[in-house]
Amino acid sequence: MHRTPPTLHRLAAAAALALGALSAQAETVKIAFIDILSGPFARAGEGSLAQMREVISQINARSAATDPKFEVVPFDNKGTPQESINVLKAANDQGIRYLTQGGGSGVAFALSDAITKLAEREPDKAMLYLNYAAMDPGLTNDRCSFWHFRFYPTSEMKIEALTTYFQKQRPDIKKVFLLNENYTHGQQVSKASREYLTRKRPDIQIVGDDFVPLAQVRDFAPQIAKIRASGADTVITSNWGSDLSLLFRAAKDSGLNINFFTMNANNPSIPASLGNWGADKVGVIWNWGHNAPTPELEKIYVDYKKKTGDDFIFAAHWNGLNMLMAAMRQAKSTDPKKVAFALEGLKYKSPQGELEMRKTDHQLQAPLYLGMWAKQGSKGVKYDAENTGYGFRSEVVWDSYISAQPTSCQMKRPG
């Protein structure tokens, strides 16, 4: 009988181990990017997708040989919950177990509910959701999900910080007009603004509280006329995409020179609509700004600008994907359930300082920034936005405890 020499056995075993190692090294984790890639809000979605790809490229380049490699797979949800569910099913059918989204809280609720039901019905197809911008507080309160993690502040967190700024640094503000899009996020901003102003600045008069249909208004001149007639010295708005750029255009055309505090004024294409009109009166509450004192993120901004000509603004992608990789390393797995258990409660040292993914509700606790539009070269404005000669200076940086909110989340965790 012919016997294989021991040396060949050893070589065969070594080859099998090598093949196994190569297989492990070659593992790719696909992340479905489910967001608006067509229509009037497409610019925001396209900008976010491009910046997510940049972050993934950097993470993959410096990851260890045993780390998984990330790959983003885009799906256009056309901004609707129903189409989001359709493309979610398509992604799941392709074996994708991670998803990210940020354009619209109505979509976020639909996705969060769908993946929660999916995990209960088919545990082997469970998906983990990285929320990079949808702000409705309900996502981490009464409708929280074990499978949903938010790497961006809620609307309540932003309004908590903004009203603290009004309380401590802006006694000149006396009359506020609330203008928001008529869906869950805009309604929450209106509600929080009323409650927090009453608590911190009861002397401020709310002279208007109006809503506009999402992405349907083409001329904001009537809204601007109403704001002017109200005598407001300040507008608080959660508008984004075309609803914000068109609002600014109407205000500029009418010569309305009052304060505008926003959630989204540094989103792609919005700064280009400001010019010198917005100087020292347009502000944005954000999770980071490129004139903030964060050297590592500043370098990313500078390099990305040189490479693409666009401004890097989506720090939530940086934090979310780096924390996802840290959780995978801790779990020693890419299985969504194991990774989710590793991610909740995770502390991560980011360029902004130590961040924490709060275990009770899966809401990231991180600093917040107020940027004020100002001329490049003036104090605090090293970089402009979208080649306008103006940029957002870091007016205030709030530690995470300033904006932290209680939670009503009663999370159901899988066994």
SULNORLIN-V13952 format. One record per backbone hydrogen bond with DSSP energy under -1.0 kcal/mol. NH is the residue of the N-H (numbers start at 0). CO is the residue of the C=O. E is the energy in kcal/mol with one decimal. If there is no record, write none. Layout:
BEGIN
NH_CO_E ; NH_CO_E
END
This chain:
BEGIN
8_4_-1.6 ; 9_5_-2.3 ; 10_6_-2.3 ; 11_7_-2.8 ; 12_8_-2.5 ; 13_9_-2.5 ; 14_10_-2.6 ; 15_11_-2.3 ; 16_12_-2.4 ; 17_13_-2.6 ; 18_14_-2.5 ; 19_15_-2.3 ; 20_16_-2.6 ; 21_17_-2.7 ; 22_18_-2.4 ; 23_19_-2.3 ; 24_20_-2.7 ; 25_21_-2.0 ; 26_23_-1.2 ; 28_68_-3.2 ; 30_70_-3.0 ; 31_97_-3.0 ; 32_72_-2.5 ; 33_99_-2.4 ; 34_74_-2.0 ; 41_38_-1.7 ; 44_40_-1.3 ; 45_41_-3.1 ; 46_42_-2.2 ; 47_43_-2.1 ; 48_44_-2.4 ; 49_45_-2.3 ; 50_46_-1.9 ; 51_47_-2.2 ; 52_48_-2.2 ; 53_49_-1.6 ; 54_50_-2.2 ; 55_51_-2.5 ; 56_52_-2.3 ; 57_53_-2.0 ; 58_54_-2.5 ; 59_55_-3.0 ; 60_56_-1.8 ; 61_57_-1.3 ; 66_63_-1.4 ; 68_26_-2.2 ; 70_28_-2.0 ; 72_30_-2.7 ; 74_32_-3.2 ; 76_34_-2.2 ; 79_76_-2.0 ; 83_79_-1.8 ; 84_80_-2.0 ; 85_81_-1.9 ; 86_82_-2.5 ; 87_83_-2.1 ; 88_84_-2.1 ; 89_85_-1.7 ; 90_86_-2.6 ; 91_87_-2.6 ; 92_88_-2.5 ; 93_89_-1.1 ; 94_91_-1.8 ; 95_90_-2.2 ; 98_127_-2.3 ; 99_31_-2.9 ; 100_129_-1.3 ; 103_101_-1.6 ; 107_103_-1.6 ; 108_104_-2.5 ; 109_105_-1.6 ; 110_106_-2.6 ; 111_107_-2.8 ; 112_108_-2.6 ; 113_109_-2.0 ; 114_110_-2.6 ; 115_111_-1.7 ; 116_112_-2.1 ; 117_113_-2.3 ; 118_114_-2.2 ; 119_115_-1.5 ; 120_116_-2.3 ; 121_117_-3.6 ; 124_121_-2.6 ; 125_122_-1.5 ; 127_96_-2.3 ; 128_146_-3.1 ; 129_98_-3.2 ; 130_148_-3.2 ; 131_100_-1.9 ; 138_135_-1.6 ; 139_136_-1.8 ; 140_137_-1.2 ; 142_137_-1.9 ; 143_140_-1.7 ; 147_144_-1.3 ; 148_128_-2.4 ; 149_361_-2.7 ; 150_130_-2.9 ; 154_134_-2.2 ; 157_153_-2.0 ; 158_154_-2.4 ; 159_155_-2.5 ; 160_156_-2.0 ; 161_157_-2.6 ; 162_158_-2.7 ; 163_159_-1.4 ; 164_160_-1.9 ; 165_161_-2.2 ; 166_162_-2.2 ; 167_163_-2.4 ; 168_164_-2.7 ; 172_169_-1.5 ; 175_204_-2.6 ; 176_233_-2.7 ; 177_207_-3.1 ; 178_235_-2.2 ; 179_209_-2.2 ; 181_211_-3.2 ; 182_180_-2.0 ; 186_182_-2.4 ; 187_183_-1.9 ; 188_184_-2.1 ; 189_185_-2.1 ; 190_186_-2.3 ; 191_187_-2.8 ; 192_188_-2.4 ; 193_189_-2.1 ; 194_190_-2.3 ; 195_191_-2.9 ; 196_192_-2.0 ; 197_193_-1.9 ; 198_194_-1.6 ; 199_195_-2.4 ; 200_196_-2.6 ; 203_200_-2.0 ; 204_173_-3.0 ; 206_175_-2.1 ; 209_177_-2.7 ; 211_179_-2.0 ; 215_212_-1.3 ; 223_219_-2.5 ; 224_220_-2.5 ; 225_221_-1.9 ; 226_222_-2.3 ; 227_223_-2.5 ; 228_224_-2.4 ; 229_225_-1.5 ; 230_227_-1.2 ; 231_226_-1.1 ; 232_174_-2.0 ; 233_174_-1.4 ; 234_258_-2.5 ; 235_176_-2.3 ; 236_260_-2.4 ; 242_239_-1.2 ; 243_240_-1.5 ; 244_240_-1.9 ; 245_241_-2.5 ; 247_243_-2.4 ; 248_244_-2.1 ; 249_245_-2.2 ; 250_246_-2.2 ; 251_247_-2.8 ; 252_248_-2.7 ; 253_249_-1.7 ; 255_250_-2.4 ; 258_232_-2.2 ; 259_280_-3.2 ; 260_234_-3.2 ; 261_282_-2.3 ; 266_263_-2.0 ; 269_266_-2.0 ; 272_269_-2.1 ; 273_270_-2.0 ; 278_275_-1.1 ; 279_372_-3.9 ; 280_277_-2.1 ; 281_277_-1.8 ; 282_259_-3.0 ; 283_370_-2.2 ; 284_261_-2.2 ; 285_368_-2.7 ; 291_288_-2.3 ; 293_291_-2.4 ; 297_293_-2.5 ; 298_294_-2.1 ; 299_295_-1.6 ; 300_296_-2.5 ; 301_297_-2.7 ; 302_298_-2.8 ; 303_299_-2.5 ; 304_300_-2.3 ; 305_301_-2.1 ; 306_302_-2.0 ; 307_303_-2.7 ; 308_304_-1.9 ; 314_312_-1.9 ; 316_313_-1.2 ; 317_313_-1.0 ; 318_314_-2.7 ; 319_315_-2.7 ; 320_316_-2.5 ; 321_317_-1.8 ; 322_318_-2.3 ; 323_319_-2.0 ; 324_320_-2.1 ; 325_321_-2.1 ; 326_322_-2.3 ; 327_323_-2.2 ; 328_324_-2.3 ; 329_325_-2.2 ; 330_326_-2.7 ; 331_327_-1.4 ; 332_327_-1.5 ; 338_334_-2.7 ; 339_335_-2.5 ; 340_336_-2.1 ; 341_337_-1.6 ; 342_338_-2.3 ; 343_339_-2.2 ; 344_356_-2.6 ; 345_342_-2.0 ; 347_354_-2.6 ; 349_347_-1.1 ; 349_352_-2.4 ; 352_349_-2.1 ; 354_347_-3.3 ; 355_364_-1.6 ; 356_345_-2.5 ; 357_355_-1.0 ; 357_362_-1.8 ; 361_357_-2.3 ; 363_149_-2.1 ; 364_355_-3.0 ; 367_397_-2.1 ; 368_285_-2.8 ; 369_395_-2.5 ; 370_283_-2.8 ; 371_392_-2.1 ; 372_281_-2.7 ; 373_390_-2.9 ; 375_388_-2.9 ; 376_380_-2.8 ; 377_374_-2.0 ; 380_377_-2.3 ; 384_389_-3.2 ; 387_384_-1.3 ; 390_373_-2.8 ; 392_371_-2.7 ; 394_369_-2.4 ; 394_392_-1.4 ; 395_369_-1.2 ; 397_367_-2.9 ; 401_398_-1.6 ; 403_399_-1.2
END
